[in-house]
Amino acid sequence: MKGMTPIVKKVTQIVVGLIFLYGIYIILHGHLTPGGGFAGGTIITGAFVLLVLAYGTDVLGLKSKEARSSLFEALGILLFILTAIGAILLCPLLKISPVLFKNFLAKGIPGEIISAGIIPFLNIFVGIEVAGALFTIFLAFVIKSEEEKS
């Protein structure tokens, strides 16, 4: 896929950063407002999809056997699981009963970004996983389409 006109590309340069920042905002404020990891990850995926649509597949150097987005998907899942298991391992050191997903961090001041213990971190990990998974699905469709054209 070649890409679109220079006007679309210039507008994409401006808008993609704003979309990406909004996705990060939604992820970081997920414990305070509606949203969270899934919604923010979906918004971040939209920014990457817009880049591919505006600039074409050449911008990422796509190959049918290569998809780096699945690494982010795996990383998000791994960090989420390690946080859950970390609670079991850290609870005896903190002299609290070991429970999966136990909140082992201080809760902080209500209404602040760091006010929910491990929940903001879990939102970040879910956001990474969702963005990676949805972008991988999109890339699979793009690669399939490119292979059919050839």
C-alpha positions as CSV (number, residue, x, y, z in Angstrom):
1,M,0.0,0.0,0.0
2,K,1.5,3.3,-1.1
3,G,-0.2,5.8,1.2
4,M,-2.3,8.9,0.8
5,T,-1.9,12.5,-0.3
6,P,0.6,14.9,1.4
7,I,-2.3,16.7,3.0
8,V,-3.6,13.6,4.7
9,K,0.0,12.7,5.8
10,K,0.5,16.2,7.3
11,V,-2.8,16.1,9.2
12,T,-1.9,12.6,10.4
13,Q,1.4,13.8,11.8
14,I,-0.5,16.4,13.9
15,V,-3.4,14.2,15.0
16,V,-1.5,11.0,15.8
17,G,0.4,12.5,18.7
18,L,-2.8,13.8,20.2
19,I,-4.6,10.5,19.8
20,F,-1.6,8.7,21.4
21,L,-1.5,11.1,24.3
22,Y,-5.2,10.7,24.9
23,G,-4.8,7.0,25.0
24,I,-2.1,7.3,27.6
25,Y,-4.3,9.7,29.6
26,I,-7.2,7.2,29.5
27,I,-4.9,4.4,30.7
28,L,-3.4,6.4,33.5
29,H,-6.7,7.7,34.8
30,G,-8.5,4.4,34.5
31,H,-8.9,4.0,38.2
32,L,-10.3,7.5,38.6
33,T,-12.6,8.0,35.6
34,P,-14.3,5.7,33.1
35,G,-11.7,4.1,30.9
36,G,-8.6,2.1,31.7
37,G,-6.3,-0.3,30.0
38,F,-8.7,-1.7,27.5
39,A,-10.1,1.6,26.3
40,G,-6.8,3.3,26.3
41,G,-5.1,0.5,24.4
42,T,-7.8,0.6,21.8
43,I,-7.3,4.4,21.4
44,I,-3.5,3.9,21.0
45,T,-4.1,1.2,18.4
46,G,-6.2,3.7,16.5
47,A,-3.2,6.0,16.3
48,F,-1.0,3.3,14.8
49,V,-3.7,2.2,12.4
50,L,-4.1,5.9,11.3
51,L,-0.3,6.0,10.6
52,V,-0.4,2.8,8.5
53,L,-3.5,4.1,6.5
54,A,-2.0,7.5,5.8
55,Y,1.6,6.5,5.0
56,G,1.0,3.0,3.7
57,T,2.7,-0.3,4.7
58,D,6.1,1.0,3.7
59,V,6.3,3.1,6.9
60,L,6.6,0.0,9.1
61,G,8.5,-2.2,6.6
62,L,5.9,-5.0,7.0
63,K,6.8,-8.5,6.1
64,S,4.5,-11.5,6.2
65,K,6.6,-13.4,8.8
66,E,7.4,-10.4,11.0
67,A,5.1,-8.6,13.4
68,R,6.7,-6.7,16.3
69,S,3.4,-5.8,17.7
70,S,2.9,-9.3,19.0
71,L,6.0,-8.7,21.2
72,F,4.1,-5.9,23.0
73,E,1.1,-8.2,23.4
74,A,3.3,-10.9,25.0
75,L,5.1,-8.2,27.2
76,G,1.8,-6.9,28.5
77,I,0.5,-10.3,29.4
78,L,3.8,-11.2,31.1
79,L,4.0,-8.0,33.2
80,F,0.3,-8.5,34.2
81,I,1.0,-12.1,35.4
82,L,4.3,-11.2,37.1
83,T,2.4,-8.5,39.1
84,A,-0.2,-11.0,40.2
85,I,2.4,-13.6,41.2
86,G,4.6,-10.8,42.7
87,A,1.8,-10.2,45.2
88,I,1.9,-13.7,46.4
89,L,5.7,-13.5,46.8
90,L,5.9,-10.1,48.4
91,C,3.0,-10.5,50.9
92,P,4.9,-12.7,53.4
93,L,7.7,-10.1,53.4
94,L,5.2,-7.4,54.2
95,K,3.5,-9.6,56.8
96,I,0.2,-9.7,55.1
97,S,-1.7,-12.8,53.9
98,P,-0.6,-13.9,50.4
99,V,-3.3,-13.5,47.8
100,L,-3.2,-13.4,44.1
101,F,-3.5,-9.7,42.9
102,K,-3.1,-8.5,46.5
103,N,-2.6,-4.7,46.6
104,F,0.9,-4.6,48.1
105,L,1.6,-0.9,47.4
106,A,0.4,2.0,49.5
107,K,-2.9,3.4,48.5
108,G,-2.0,7.1,48.6
109,I,-4.4,10.1,48.6
110,P,-7.8,9.4,46.9
111,G,-8.2,11.3,43.6
112,E,-4.5,11.3,42.9
113,I,-2.9,9.3,40.0
114,I,-1.0,7.2,42.4
115,S,-3.9,6.4,44.8
116,A,-4.9,2.9,43.9
117,G,-1.8,0.7,44.7
118,I,-1.2,-1.7,41.8
119,I,-4.3,-0.9,39.8
120,P,-2.7,1.8,37.7
121,F,0.1,-0.6,36.9
122,L,-2.3,-3.3,35.9
123,N,-4.1,-0.7,33.7
124,I,-0.8,0.1,32.0
125,F,-0.1,-3.6,31.4
126,V,-3.6,-4.2,30.0
127,G,-3.2,-1.2,27.7
128,I,0.1,-2.5,26.3
129,E,-1.4,-5.9,25.7
130,V,-4.6,-4.6,24.1
131,A,-2.7,-2.2,21.8
132,G,-0.4,-5.0,20.8
133,A,-3.2,-7.5,20.2
134,L,-5.5,-5.2,18.2
135,F,-2.6,-3.8,16.1
136,T,-1.5,-7.4,15.4
137,I,-5.0,-8.2,14.2
138,F,-5.0,-5.1,12.0
139,L,-1.5,-6.0,10.6
140,A,-2.7,-9.5,9.8
141,F,-5.4,-8.1,7.6
142,V,-3.0,-5.7,5.9
143,I,-0.4,-8.4,5.2
144,K,-3.1,-10.7,3.9
145,S,-4.4,-7.9,1.6
146,E,-0.8,-7.2,0.4
147,E,-0.2,-10.8,-0.4
148,E,-3.4,-11.1,-2.3
149,K,-2.4,-8.1,-4.5
150,S,0.9,-9.7,-5.4
